[in-house]
Amino acid sequence: MAAASSLAQAGSSQITRLKSERDRFVALAFCWGDLLLELDAGGTIVFAGGVTQPFLGRSPEDLVGSRLEDNLAAQDHALLRQILKIAEQRGRTDHLAIRLLGKLGVTPPFSVAGYRLDEFDGHFFLALRLTGGSGETAAVARDQGTGLFEGGEFANIVAARASRLRADGADVRMTLVTMDDLQNLRARLDEASDQALMSTVGACFRALSVDGDTAGRIADGRYGLLHRGNVSILDLERELTGVIREADPEGAGFAVETATVEIGDGVVSEEDMARSLLYVVNRFRESKGGAFTIKSLSSNLSSLMNEATHSVESFKRMVASRSFTLAFQPIIDVNSGAIHHYEALARFPGAAAADSPYQQIVFAEETGLITDFDLAIVQKAIDWLDKFPRNTNRFPIAVNVSGHSVGSERYVSTLYAKLRENAWVRDKLLFEITESSRMADLDTANTFIQGLRQVGHHVCLDDFGAGAASFQYLSALDVDVVKLDGSAIRNALRGKKGRAFLTALAVLCRTLGVETIAEMVDKEDTLTFVRDCGVNYVQGFLFGQPSASIKDFDPLPKAELFRGRR
């Protein structure tokens, strides 16, 4: 009897010790996690612990027996399936984020770390920690179908995360992915099937990305993700192929192609990294066959990234030192031949005098360097004007302002301060807004324009007539002049209705009190044509190429074309 009692006491002691050990491990887990969950192989919660009531409005006991998926935000259902699949294949998963259904709606993201243990019948053990949401992604644009970041935002997020990870010595990489047949497949699916497909595609990328939320949709069928070096991109290719095959079992096959670059070589700031990544992402988005394909990327993505980084650094040095120069081209009255003003055009070091700066300007716009460049152009123009007596208005010049810069608070405030310091240029300096399609907020753009006009600067809207939105800009923006795009002039010359269209456009502008400039006037018959249509001014190679010396236009070449018209 005594022996039996002693054995019972020993068993009870063993159970107590095991419970104590279990509680100790649970307590240790709570050092990292706010919620602890155990799921069976089917995803049903068999154990829950932690502060579930404040987050979910339910006790741990109430959660037991429900499926985790049913307690998850609908947008993250596909992601959860990918998380569990990764844990099943690799034994563990971490650095991912999911959102739960709380008592007040969808919760902020919870970071998830977890194991799957065969010795516990394949159960999943998950620890969830509230991250409070990421300030860097809270208001970032996302693709509706996949939940992934849009292209430009993706580059910025990648740079921020990569910079943080590099500081910790992590091996971090970016992979670009093409699925060129995806759009054709989506067109064959019904709406529900398409939504399910894109949600799962997005989950595949997020599940392997850093923090479970560093992936982007760059264009139709083109994606990217930031991931750690130990992530198998071959697994991603297989997973995506499987998802597509499941959605389209009768399909003839589906190609998933990838290219990967390691991020972190050399010392570069987060800001410059973002600019370089944005350049690469834009090249990837815009490429349609040709030399810049995913196959070529797989061998030259690193060199392209290095090239972009070098170009960013070089452009910044050029802007800081103002080592670019200005070339001038006159804007000429179609009747009198008098020069109204000169457009000041940038010319870059090492380029031939006749070379267009177009590619460098596009690069600056794509990488976010255009704002600093636009400010440098203004300062360069002020310095040039300061070579002449300030009480004369002999050589008024116009400088370009990108639509990118118009939306930049830093550009606007810095420009206004610069103009206040140099009030003497108000009747000598004009502004010509280029890339007006980049102006997302026309009310803000018009406020900027009126601010310039109120202190004496004329404003011109460039590229008018090149797109359907031109008339929207004309109705929303009060400007002094519009410059008719060269393509609009060429189209008017070719089409039977061209003269009527251009004449009507000139009449409309005149009615609104807006003057017109026809650009790319390179032939005498073009001058005659636009003059007959009622255009006010012309600009083009007919009167010479842009020159660093304004004296090249005094006297005006081809001045005989205006004799007898004054």
Backbone torsions as a table, in degrees:
resi	resn	phi	psi	omega
1	MET	NA	-46.2	179.6
2	ALA	-62.2	-39.0	-179.7
3	ALA	-63.9	-41.0	179.6
4	ALA	-64.7	-40.7	179.3
5	SER	-64.2	-40.9	179.3
6	SER	-64.0	-38.5	179.7
7	LEU	-66.5	-40.0	179.1
8	ALA	-64.2	-41.5	178.9
9	GLN	-63.4	-39.0	179.4
10	ALA	-64.7	-41.3	178.8
11	GLY	-64.5	-41.7	178.5
12	SER	-62.9	-40.3	178.9
13	SER	-63.7	-39.9	179.3
14	GLN	-63.6	-42.9	179.5
15	ILE	-63.3	-43.5	179.0
16	THR	-60.4	-43.2	179.5
17	ARG	-63.1	-42.5	-179.8
18	LEU	-65.0	-40.2	177.6
19	LYS	-64.1	-37.7	178.5
20	SER	-63.9	-43.2	178.1
21	GLU	-63.3	-41.9	178.6
22	ARG	-60.5	-46.4	-179.2
23	ASP	-63.6	-34.9	178.3
24	ARG	-64.6	-44.2	179.6
25	PHE	-66.5	-37.8	176.4
26	VAL	-63.1	-43.6	178.7
27	ALA	-61.5	-41.4	177.5
28	LEU	-62.8	-39.4	179.2
29	ALA	-62.7	-35.6	179.9
30	PHE	-69.6	-12.0	173.4
31	CYS	-63.5	-26.7	178.8
32	TRP	-105.8	-45.8	-171.0
33	GLY	-99.6	154.7	172.4
34	ASP	-93.3	-30.1	179.4
35	LEU	-129.1	139.6	175.0
36	LEU	-120.7	130.9	-178.5
37	LEU	-133.1	140.2	169.7
38	GLU	-116.2	127.7	179.8
39	LEU	-114.6	145.0	171.8
40	ASP	-78.8	179.4	-174.8
41	ALA	-60.5	-21.7	179.9
42	GLY	-93.3	0.4	177.7
43	GLY	92.7	9.1	177.7
44	THR	-85.5	138.0	-179.3
45	ILE	-75.3	121.6	178.0
46	VAL	-109.8	-12.2	174.4
47	PHE	-151.4	139.6	176.1
48	ALA	-140.2	140.7	178.6
49	GLY	-148.8	158.1	178.1
50	GLY	111.5	-167.8	-174.7
51	VAL	-86.8	67.4	-178.4
52	THR	-74.0	-33.3	-174.5
53	GLN	-62.5	-49.9	-179.8
54	PRO	-62.5	-36.1	-176.1
55	PHE	-83.0	-45.3	-170.2
56	LEU	-110.8	-11.7	-177.9
57	GLY	73.2	19.0	-179.1
58	ARG	-138.4	148.8	177.8
59	SER	-78.7	161.9	175.7
60	PRO	-55.8	-39.2	-179.3
61	GLU	-64.1	-35.2	179.4
62	ASP	-67.8	-28.3	-179.1
63	LEU	-75.3	-32.0	-178.0
64	VAL	-60.2	131.5	180.0
65	GLY	98.7	-15.9	176.7
66	SER	-93.3	160.7	177.0
67	ARG	-85.2	140.0	178.8
68	LEU	-58.6	-37.6	-178.8
69	GLU	-58.4	-33.8	-179.6
70	ASP	-73.3	-14.2	177.8
71	ASN	-103.5	14.0	-173.0
72	LEU	-113.9	147.7	173.6
73	ALA	-57.6	139.8	-174.9
74	ALA	-57.4	-34.5	-178.4
75	GLN	-65.0	-18.8	-174.7
76	ASP	-107.1	9.4	179.0
77	HIS	-61.1	-47.4	-179.5
78	ALA	-65.0	-35.5	178.5
79	LEU	-64.7	-42.0	178.5
80	LEU	-59.1	-43.0	179.3
81	ARG	-61.2	-37.8	177.8
82	GLN	-69.1	-38.3	178.3
83	ILE	-61.0	-46.6	-179.3
84	LEU	-68.0	-33.7	178.3
85	LYS	-66.1	-41.2	177.6
86	ILE	-63.0	-44.5	179.4
87	ALA	-62.7	-36.4	179.7
88	GLU	-68.2	-38.1	-178.0
89	GLN	-78.3	-37.7	-171.2
90	ARG	-111.5	-9.4	-179.5
91	GLY	93.6	-27.2	180.0
92	ARG	-149.9	163.7	174.8
93	THR	-148.1	147.3	176.7
94	ASP	-158.5	-180.0	178.4
95	HIS	58.4	31.7	177.0
96	LEU	-118.0	164.1	-175.9
97	ALA	-135.8	135.1	175.6
98	ILE	-133.2	160.6	179.3
99	ARG	-117.5	135.5	-178.2
100	LEU	-98.8	169.5	173.4
101	LEU	-94.0	104.9	-178.1
102	GLY	-93.5	-178.7	-178.3
103	LYS	-71.2	-17.7	177.7
104	LEU	-109.5	14.8	-178.3
105	GLY	113.4	-155.3	-178.2
106	VAL	-69.2	131.9	-178.1
107	THR	-81.2	165.4	167.0
108	PRO	-61.5	167.6	-177.0
109	PRO	-64.8	142.2	169.6
110	PHE	-106.6	128.5	173.0
111	SER	-76.7	136.6	-172.8
112	VAL	-118.6	132.8	168.8
113	ALA	-129.4	141.9	-176.4
114	GLY	-162.2	163.8	178.4
115	TYR	-127.7	156.1	166.1
116	ARG	-122.6	125.3	-175.1
117	LEU	-117.1	120.2	179.9
118	ASP	-64.1	-34.5	-176.9
119	GLU	-69.2	-11.6	173.9
120	PHE	-110.8	44.7	176.3
121	ASP	57.4	32.5	177.7
122	GLY	72.7	21.8	180.0
123	HIS	-72.1	153.0	176.7
124	PHE	-103.1	135.7	178.3
125	PHE	-117.2	114.6	-173.8
126	LEU	-119.2	137.6	170.8
127	ALA	-115.3	130.4	-177.7
128	LEU	-119.2	132.1	179.4
129	ARG	-125.3	128.5	-179.7
130	LEU	-67.7	125.5	-180.0
131	THR	-94.1	-17.8	-179.4
132	GLY	79.6	5.9	-178.4
133	GLY	83.4	155.7	-179.0
134	SER	-102.2	122.9	178.8
135	GLY	-59.7	-29.7	-177.5
136	GLU	-76.4	-13.4	-177.4
137	THR	-124.0	1.8	-172.1
138	ALA	-59.4	-40.3	-175.9
139	ALA	-116.2	25.7	-175.4
140	VAL	-85.7	138.8	-178.8
141	ALA	-65.9	137.9	179.4
142	ARG	-127.7	153.0	173.2
143	ASP	-71.6	131.2	-173.9
144	GLN	-65.9	-38.2	-175.1
145	GLY	-72.6	-42.6	-174.2
146	THR	-101.8	-18.7	-174.7
147	GLY	77.4	7.8	-179.5
148	LEU	-87.8	159.2	177.6
149	PHE	-65.2	149.6	172.3
150	GLU	-75.9	163.2	-168.5
151	GLY	-49.5	-57.6	-177.8
152	GLY	-64.4	-39.9	177.9
153	GLU	-65.8	-36.5	178.5
154	PHE	-57.8	-45.1	-179.5
155	ALA	-61.3	-41.1	179.9
156	ASN	-66.9	-42.0	179.8
157	ILE	-66.7	-42.0	178.2
158	VAL	-58.2	-44.4	-178.7
159	ALA	-62.7	-43.4	-178.8
160	ALA	-64.5	-46.5	-178.9
161	ARG	-68.6	-42.7	-178.3
162	ALA	-63.3	-38.8	178.8
163	SER	-62.2	-42.5	179.6
164	ARG	-64.9	-43.1	-177.8
165	LEU	-70.5	-37.5	178.1
166	ARG	-60.9	-38.4	179.7
167	ALA	-61.9	-26.5	178.0
168	ASP	-92.9	6.0	178.3
169	GLY	77.7	17.9	-176.7
170	ALA	-78.0	150.8	173.3
171	ASP	-87.1	110.7	-174.2
172	VAL	-129.0	141.2	-174.7
173	ARG	-139.0	159.2	173.3
174	MET	-118.2	133.4	177.1
175	THR	-119.7	134.1	174.7
176	LEU	-104.8	140.7	-171.9
177	VAL	-131.5	135.9	172.6
178	THR	-116.8	138.4	171.0
179	MET	-134.2	80.1	-168.6
180	ASP	-66.7	-20.5	-179.4
181	ASP	-93.0	1.6	-173.5
182	LEU	-62.3	-42.5	-177.4
183	GLN	-64.2	-38.3	177.5
184	ASN	-63.0	-40.3	178.3
185	LEU	-64.7	-45.8	-177.9
186	ARG	-60.0	-34.8	-179.7
187	ALA	-65.8	-22.1	-178.3
188	ARG	-91.0	-10.7	-175.6
189	LEU	-93.8	152.6	171.6
190	ASP	-74.8	170.3	-172.6
191	GLU	-59.9	-44.9	-177.5
192	ALA	-64.4	-42.9	-179.8
193	SER	-66.1	-38.3	178.8
194	ASP	-64.8	-43.6	179.2
195	GLN	-62.3	-41.8	179.3
196	ALA	-65.0	-41.1	179.8
197	LEU	-61.7	-50.0	-174.8
198	MET	-69.1	-33.9	175.9
199	SER	-62.8	-41.2	-179.9
200	THR	-71.2	-39.7	176.2
201	VAL	-58.5	-46.7	178.1
202	GLY	-60.3	-39.4	-179.8
203	ALA	-65.8	-36.8	178.2
204	CYS	-59.2	-43.0	180.0
205	PHE	-71.5	-45.5	-177.5
206	ARG	-63.1	-39.0	-175.0
207	ALA	-62.8	-28.0	-179.2
208	LEU	-101.6	-1.2	-177.4
209	SER	-89.7	162.1	177.8
210	VAL	-60.0	130.6	-179.9
211	ASP	62.6	10.5	-179.5
212	GLY	66.9	15.5	-176.4
213	ASP	-156.6	45.8	178.5
214	THR	-133.3	55.8	179.2
215	ALA	-134.4	153.8	-175.7
216	GLY	-142.3	152.1	169.5
217	ARG	-95.6	116.5	-173.8
218	ILE	-92.4	-36.7	176.2
219	ALA	-164.8	178.4	177.6
220	ASP	-57.8	120.1	178.3
221	GLY	75.6	10.3	-177.6
222	ARG	-130.3	126.7	-172.8
223	TYR	-137.3	167.1	176.2
224	GLY	-150.2	155.9	175.2
225	LEU	-149.5	148.0	170.5
226	LEU	-96.3	130.8	-176.6
227	HIS	-147.3	166.0	178.1
228	ARG	-79.8	160.0	-174.8
229	GLY	-64.3	-22.6	-177.6
230	ASN	-87.4	1.3	177.6
231	VAL	-76.6	132.6	179.2
232	SER	-87.4	110.9	177.6
233	ILE	-70.7	-26.7	174.9
234	LEU	-62.0	-38.0	175.8
235	ASP	-63.0	-39.2	178.5
236	LEU	-63.0	-45.1	178.9
237	GLU	-59.1	-44.3	-179.4
238	ARG	-66.0	-41.2	-179.0
239	GLU	-63.7	-46.0	179.6
240	LEU	-63.8	-41.5	178.0
241	THR	-61.1	-40.2	178.6
242	GLY	-65.6	-40.2	179.1
243	VAL	-62.6	-42.6	-179.8
244	ILE	-66.7	-41.7	-179.3
245	ARG	-64.0	-36.7	178.6
246	GLU	-66.8	-36.9	-179.8
247	ALA	-76.7	-25.9	-175.4
248	ASP	-139.0	69.1	-173.9
249	PRO	-62.5	-22.0	-179.6
250	GLU	-92.4	1.2	-177.2
251	GLY	-66.6	161.8	-175.9
252	ALA	-87.9	5.6	-177.8
253	GLY	120.9	161.8	-172.7
254	PHE	-148.6	129.1	-176.7
255	ALA	-98.1	125.9	172.2
256	VAL	-116.0	120.3	-177.6
257	GLU	-121.8	146.1	-174.6
258	THR	-136.3	156.5	171.8
259	ALA	-143.5	135.3	-173.4
260	THR	-124.7	141.9	175.7
261	VAL	-131.9	138.9	174.9
262	GLU	-80.2	135.0	-179.1
263	ILE	-107.3	128.1	175.8
264	GLY	135.4	-4.1	177.7
265	ASP	-70.0	133.3	178.6
266	GLY	79.8	168.3	179.9
267	VAL	-100.1	116.4	-178.7
268	VAL	-145.4	143.0	-178.1
269	SER	-71.9	161.1	177.0
270	GLU	-59.8	-39.9	-179.2
271	GLU	-62.8	-45.7	179.9
272	ASP	-69.8	-33.6	176.3
273	MET	-62.3	-43.1	178.9
274	ALA	-60.4	-40.8	-179.9
275	ARG	-65.8	-41.7	178.5
276	SER	-65.7	-43.4	178.7
277	LEU	-63.9	-39.5	179.5
278	LEU	-63.4	-38.7	177.1
279	TYR	-61.5	-47.4	-179.8
280	VAL	-64.5	-43.9	-179.7
281	VAL	-62.3	-40.8	178.8
282	ASN	-65.3	-39.4	177.0
283	ARG	-62.4	-40.3	-179.4
284	PHE	-67.0	-42.2	-178.1
285	ARG	-65.6	-41.0	-172.9
286	GLU	-85.8	-14.7	-175.2
287	SER	-67.8	134.2	176.3
288	LYS	-133.6	85.6	-177.7
289	GLY	71.8	-155.9	178.6
290	GLY	69.7	-154.5	-173.1
291	ALA	-73.9	-30.8	-175.0
292	PHE	-92.7	79.0	179.0
293	THR	-115.7	171.2	-179.9
294	ILE	-64.3	-31.1	179.0
295	LYS	-67.8	-43.0	177.8
296	SER	-69.7	-33.0	179.1
297	LEU	-60.7	-37.3	-176.3
298	SER	-60.0	-24.0	-179.4
299	SER	-104.4	-21.2	-175.6
300	ASN	-125.5	12.9	-178.7
301	LEU	-63.1	-39.9	179.3
302	SER	-63.1	-43.0	-179.6
303	SER	-68.1	-35.0	177.7
304	LEU	-65.7	-41.1	178.0
305	MET	-63.5	-43.9	178.7
306	ASN	-64.4	-39.4	178.7
307	GLU	-63.2	-42.3	178.8
308	ALA	-63.8	-43.0	179.3
309	THR	-60.9	-45.0	178.9
310	HIS	-63.0	-41.3	-178.7
311	SER	-65.6	-39.3	177.6
312	VAL	-61.3	-48.2	-178.9
313	GLU	-62.9	-41.4	-179.4
314	SER	-65.6	-42.2	-179.4
315	PHE	-64.9	-41.4	179.1
316	LYS	-62.5	-41.1	178.3
317	ARG	-63.9	-41.3	-179.7
318	MET	-63.1	-41.6	179.1
319	VAL	-67.5	-44.1	-178.0
320	ALA	-62.4	-37.9	-178.5
321	SER	-89.0	-9.2	-176.1
322	ARG	52.0	45.5	-178.3
323	SER	-83.6	1.7	172.5
324	PHE	-81.2	165.6	179.9
325	THR	-123.5	173.5	177.7
326	LEU	-113.1	139.0	170.8
327	ALA	-119.9	149.1	-171.8
328	PHE	-120.3	143.6	175.6
329	GLN	-136.8	131.5	-173.4
330	PRO	-78.2	149.5	171.1
331	ILE	-106.5	118.8	-163.9
332	ILE	-117.2	135.6	175.6
333	ASP	-65.3	127.5	-173.5
334	VAL	-67.3	-22.2	-177.7
335	ASN	-98.0	-48.0	-175.0
336	SER	-89.3	-22.8	-174.5
337	GLY	80.2	2.9	178.8
338	ALA	-72.7	143.9	178.2
339	ILE	-83.6	119.7	-179.8
340	HIS	-77.5	-47.2	174.7
341	HIS	-165.6	178.4	177.9
342	TYR	-117.4	140.2	171.2
343	GLU	-87.8	129.5	178.1
344	ALA	-92.2	117.8	-175.6
345	LEU	-113.3	138.9	-178.4
346	ALA	-76.3	142.9	172.0
347	ARG	-131.1	132.6	-170.2
348	PHE	-101.0	153.0	-178.9
349	PRO	-57.5	137.2	176.8
350	GLY	87.4	-12.8	-179.9
351	ALA	-89.0	149.7	176.2
352	ALA	-67.4	155.8	-175.2
353	ALA	-57.9	-33.8	-176.4
354	ALA	-89.0	-4.4	-176.3
355	ASP	-69.5	139.6	176.4
356	SER	-80.1	141.5	177.9
357	PRO	-85.4	12.3	-170.5
358	TYR	-53.4	-49.9	-175.5
359	GLN	-62.9	-40.5	179.5
360	GLN	-67.2	-37.2	179.0
361	ILE	-67.4	-43.1	177.5
362	VAL	-60.4	-42.8	177.7
363	PHE	-58.5	-44.5	-179.9
364	ALA	-63.5	-39.0	179.3
365	GLU	-67.7	-41.5	-177.6
366	GLU	-69.1	-29.6	-175.0
367	THR	-102.6	6.4	177.1
368	GLY	76.5	14.0	179.6
369	LEU	-91.0	-6.0	-171.9
370	ILE	-66.8	-30.9	-178.2
371	THR	-63.0	-47.6	177.8
372	ASP	-63.8	-37.4	179.8
373	PHE	-66.7	-43.3	179.1
374	ASP	-60.1	-38.6	177.1
375	LEU	-67.4	-37.8	178.7
376	ALA	-66.0	-36.6	177.5
377	ILE	-61.7	-43.7	179.4
378	VAL	-60.5	-45.5	-179.7
379	GLN	-64.6	-38.5	178.2
380	LYS	-62.3	-41.8	179.9
381	ALA	-66.6	-41.4	178.2
382	ILE	-62.2	-43.0	178.4
383	ASP	-61.8	-39.1	179.7
384	TRP	-67.1	-44.9	179.6
385	LEU	-63.2	-28.6	-176.5
386	ASP	-72.4	-7.0	176.8
387	LYS	-76.6	-15.4	-178.3
388	PHE	-108.0	159.5	177.8
389	PRO	-55.4	134.6	-175.0
390	ARG	-72.1	-15.6	-179.3
391	ASN	-91.8	12.3	177.3
392	THR	-116.5	158.2	177.9
393	ASN	-129.8	46.7	-172.8
394	ARG	-76.8	-34.1	-173.7
395	PHE	-128.3	69.2	175.6
396	PRO	-65.4	140.3	-178.4
397	ILE	-130.8	152.0	178.1
398	ALA	-112.9	134.9	176.1
399	VAL	-112.0	150.2	-179.2
400	ASN	-83.5	143.0	173.5
401	VAL	-127.3	121.6	178.7
402	SER	-72.4	145.4	174.1
403	GLY	-56.4	-26.5	175.1
404	HIS	-58.9	-45.2	-173.8
405	SER	-71.2	-33.0	-178.9
406	VAL	-57.3	-32.0	179.7
407	GLY	-88.5	4.6	-178.0
408	SER	-97.6	117.7	178.8
409	GLU	-60.8	-37.6	-179.7
410	ARG	-64.3	-42.4	179.1
411	TYR	-62.6	-49.5	-175.2
412	VAL	-61.1	-47.9	-177.6
413	SER	-66.3	-40.4	179.6
414	THR	-67.1	-40.8	179.3
415	LEU	-63.2	-48.3	-179.6
416	TYR	-59.0	-40.4	178.4
417	ALA	-63.5	-40.4	-179.4
418	LYS	-65.8	-38.6	-179.8
419	LEU	-71.8	-34.0	175.9
420	ARG	-64.9	-37.0	179.4
421	GLU	-70.6	-21.2	-177.1
422	ASN	-128.2	54.8	-176.0
423	ALA	-60.1	-20.5	-179.0
424	TRP	-66.5	-12.8	-178.1
425	VAL	-91.9	1.3	-169.8
426	ARG	-58.4	-34.1	179.6
427	ASP	-99.5	11.0	-178.4
428	LYS	-119.3	-15.4	-173.7
429	LEU	-120.5	121.7	177.7
430	LEU	-109.8	162.2	179.5
431	PHE	-125.4	132.8	-179.3
432	GLU	-119.2	114.6	-175.6
433	ILE	-85.9	118.2	178.0
434	THR	-104.4	168.2	179.6
435	GLU	48.0	48.3	-177.8
436	SER	-62.8	-21.1	178.4
437	SER	-64.0	-16.3	179.2
438	ARG	-81.0	-5.8	-178.3
439	MET	-86.8	100.7	-176.6
440	ALA	-76.0	-33.6	-176.5
441	ASP	-111.5	98.7	-175.2
442	LEU	-70.7	-29.9	177.4
443	ASP	-64.1	-44.3	177.8
444	THR	-64.7	-40.3	179.1
445	ALA	-62.4	-40.8	-179.6
446	ASN	-68.3	-35.1	175.9
447	THR	-61.7	-41.9	177.2
448	PHE	-61.6	-45.5	-178.1
449	ILE	-62.6	-44.5	-179.0
450	GLN	-66.2	-31.2	175.8
451	GLY	-62.2	-37.8	177.3
452	LEU	-70.9	-44.1	-176.4
453	ARG	-66.1	-35.7	-177.6
454	GLN	-65.1	-24.6	178.7
455	VAL	-102.4	14.3	169.3
456	GLY	102.8	8.7	-179.7
457	HIS	-102.1	128.4	174.6
458	HIS	-75.9	148.5	-178.4
459	VAL	-126.6	133.8	-179.7
460	CYS	-116.4	140.2	175.4
461	LEU	-101.0	116.4	-175.5
462	ASP	-84.4	166.7	172.0
463	ASP	61.4	29.1	-177.7
464	PHE	-73.2	139.4	179.3
465	GLY	88.8	-2.7	-177.7
466	ALA	-83.4	-17.0	-178.1
467	GLY	-146.6	166.7	-176.6
468	ALA	-65.4	-23.4	-176.6
469	ALA	-79.2	-5.7	-175.5
470	SER	-56.6	-41.4	-177.5
471	PHE	-70.8	-30.8	174.7
472	GLN	-64.2	-41.4	178.4
473	TYR	-64.0	-41.8	-177.8
474	LEU	-64.0	-35.0	179.9
475	SER	-77.9	-26.8	-175.2
476	ALA	-95.7	-22.4	-173.8
477	LEU	-115.4	125.0	177.5
478	ASP	-90.1	101.6	-177.8
479	VAL	-119.9	169.5	180.0
480	ASP	-90.5	-33.6	-173.3
481	VAL	-142.5	147.9	166.9
482	VAL	-120.9	141.8	177.6
483	LYS	-103.4	119.0	-178.3
484	LEU	-75.6	123.0	-175.9
485	ASP	-59.9	144.8	-179.4
486	GLY	-57.5	-35.2	179.5
487	SER	-66.8	-35.0	177.9
488	ALA	-66.4	-37.5	177.5
489	ILE	-66.2	-45.2	-179.6
490	ARG	-62.8	-42.1	179.0
491	ASN	-63.6	-38.6	178.7
492	ALA	-65.5	-36.0	178.7
493	LEU	-68.2	-33.0	-175.7
494	ARG	-83.1	-38.8	-171.6
495	GLY	-82.2	151.5	179.4
496	LYS	-65.4	-32.3	-178.2
497	LYS	-94.9	7.0	-174.4
498	GLY	-60.7	-44.2	-178.7
499	ARG	-62.5	-43.0	-179.8
500	ALA	-63.9	-40.7	-179.5
501	PHE	-64.3	-48.7	-176.3
502	LEU	-67.1	-37.3	177.5
503	THR	-63.4	-43.5	179.1
504	ALA	-64.0	-37.2	179.2
505	LEU	-65.6	-42.3	179.0
506	ALA	-64.9	-39.9	178.9
507	VAL	-64.7	-43.7	178.3
508	LEU	-57.4	-48.5	-178.9
509	CYS	-63.4	-41.0	-179.8
510	ARG	-63.5	-39.0	178.2
511	THR	-62.6	-34.7	-179.8
512	LEU	-84.2	-0.5	-179.0
513	GLY	76.4	25.9	-178.4
514	VAL	-113.4	129.9	177.6
515	GLU	-85.0	162.4	-175.2
516	THR	-126.1	143.4	174.9
517	ILE	-123.5	130.2	173.0
518	ALA	-98.1	121.4	180.0
519	GLU	-96.8	169.4	179.9
520	MET	58.5	40.1	174.0
521	VAL	-86.6	101.3	-172.7
522	ASP	-112.4	-9.2	-177.3
523	LYS	-130.6	155.8	-178.2
524	GLU	-65.0	-37.9	-178.9
525	ASP	-68.3	-26.6	175.5
526	THR	-69.5	-39.9	176.0
527	LEU	-58.9	-47.0	179.8
528	THR	-62.0	-42.1	-178.1
529	PHE	-61.4	-51.6	-176.1
530	VAL	-70.0	-31.9	176.4
531	ARG	-63.8	-44.8	-179.9
532	ASP	-65.7	-26.1	179.1
533	CYS	-81.5	-7.2	176.5
534	GLY	96.1	12.7	176.9
535	VAL	-70.5	145.3	-174.5
536	ASN	-84.3	-41.3	-172.8
537	TYR	-135.9	160.5	177.5
538	VAL	-132.8	157.4	177.7
539	GLN	-147.9	135.0	177.9
540	GLY	166.9	176.7	-176.2
541	PHE	-68.3	-12.5	176.4
542	LEU	-56.1	-28.9	-178.2
543	PHE	-108.0	14.5	177.2
544	GLY	109.6	154.4	177.9
545	GLN	-76.7	159.3	177.2
546	PRO	-53.6	141.8	-176.1
547	SER	-136.1	148.3	176.5
548	ALA	-71.2	-16.5	-178.7
549	SER	-113.4	119.4	178.1
550	ILE	-66.9	-21.2	179.5
551	LYS	-62.3	-20.0	178.1
552	ASP	-66.2	-12.3	-179.7
553	PHE	-113.4	20.4	178.2
554	ASP	-135.5	98.7	7.1
555	PRO	-77.5	161.6	-177.7
556	LEU	-69.3	125.7	172.8
557	PRO	-57.6	145.4	179.8
558	LYS	63.1	27.8	-178.6
559	ALA	-61.6	-24.1	-179.3
560	GLU	-63.3	-19.5	179.7
561	LEU	-68.8	-12.0	-176.8
562	PHE	-112.6	-1.1	-177.0
563	ARG	-65.1	137.6	179.3
564	GLY	83.3	1.9	-177.8
565	ARG	-111.5	1.0	-175.3
566	ARG	-70.8	NA	NA
